[in-house]
Amino acid sequence: MSSKTIWITGATSGLGRALVDEFTAAGHTVVGCGRRGKLIEQLQRDFPAPHFFSKVDVAYDDEVAAFCHEANSITGPPDLLINNAAIVNEPAPLWQVSAEEFNRLTAININGTASMIRHAVPMMINHGRGMIVNLSSGWGRSTSPEVAPYCASKWAIEGLTQALAQELPAKIGAVALNPGVINTDMLQTCWKEHASSYEDATTWASTAAPFLLSLKPSQNGQALTAP
């Protein structure tokens, strides 16, 4: 498989961080961002050029714009863009979730994905090819109590992706991906000790990374589930 340039949001922890290891080990160039500066600095040390990592809060469109511009100047546009950055609310009935917490979640989970698309897709169009993977969830296709804000954000990702797919030119595709149930910090927030009965992010990434690399524009608009 030829080397690809892969951009990943939320690269400092969980699924994003595990994918960084898999993609770099396979010889691909990885561009990543995340909100936690110390973890970004560690990624910069562990994965120097040609890789590129930057501290970015995707909730802020200006930060996303600057990141995409700099990344494009260093690595060129992404062959594969993975919109992974997301947070989950502290479990509670919807009426007990503060406006601040709800707005922060949607700013990252929905607006952050839209901002990456806004700034990266024109680069991909100029490049003439590419795949966009927007991380959804089982809770983007079903619901559970006490995670209504998160469910709302992931249902939004499903709709956003299908509409985007109808707008993209040939040779560029977008899919929504349910990664499955993975033992990450986010799952532990929701399920506490029960999260440990599921596979961890490293195990997940070992099969998910080849699957992501195999995606083709002919799958444009599909709602997929990781193997």
Phi, psi and omega in degrees: 000132181290155181293139179240157172260121188237124176257133182227125170270156183064044188273359187270348183203171173059222184295320181299314181295320179295324178292326177304313180299314183294314184291318180292321179297331180274000175093014179268156177270126185246132172246126183221156176219161178191169186274340188264109188301318182295323179288326174295317178300323177294319177297320179298323178288318184286330185227079180288184180312141017276001180285161181215128179229141184214146176283119183215135169257108186293351176293343183249114185300325181293325177292319178296317180299314180296320179297312181297319179298314181292316180299318180297323180290335182267314187245349190084175184291161181284139166282331180221120177251121181246108177272094187251337186302129180194156172230165177238150177283155170296127185306126180189155171303147186306319184290349178261356177275124183293156176300323180298314180293317180298314183293324178295318180297311182291330178297323179277307190289322182258301184298323179297319176296315179297322180294318177298318178298316182304319187261332183271325186297319176303326176294320179292322178296317177297327180284336176086011179191168175144162176233141177244126177241115178260116183290121175257218183189163168302331178276011167260357180227001176207183180221161173216155178290153173074004174230034182303318179299318180294316177302314181302318182293322182280329170297323177297320179298321179298313181291318178303316183294317180294322177292317177303318182301328180285344183262340187286146175285170177302151178077004171232133182230157176226136177226153170262134184237120169276114183286347186096186181265114185236141179283090177239174177302324180296316180294323178296327176299322184274317191247001178053229186294339181291341180297333185291349180278356180254160182295153180273174186295324181297315178297316179302314185295333182296331176258331182289323183299310177299324178298314179297320180293337182274351184295144184230154178303337177296343178269008182313128177088355183283150172258106189253163174233133181295148180292000000 
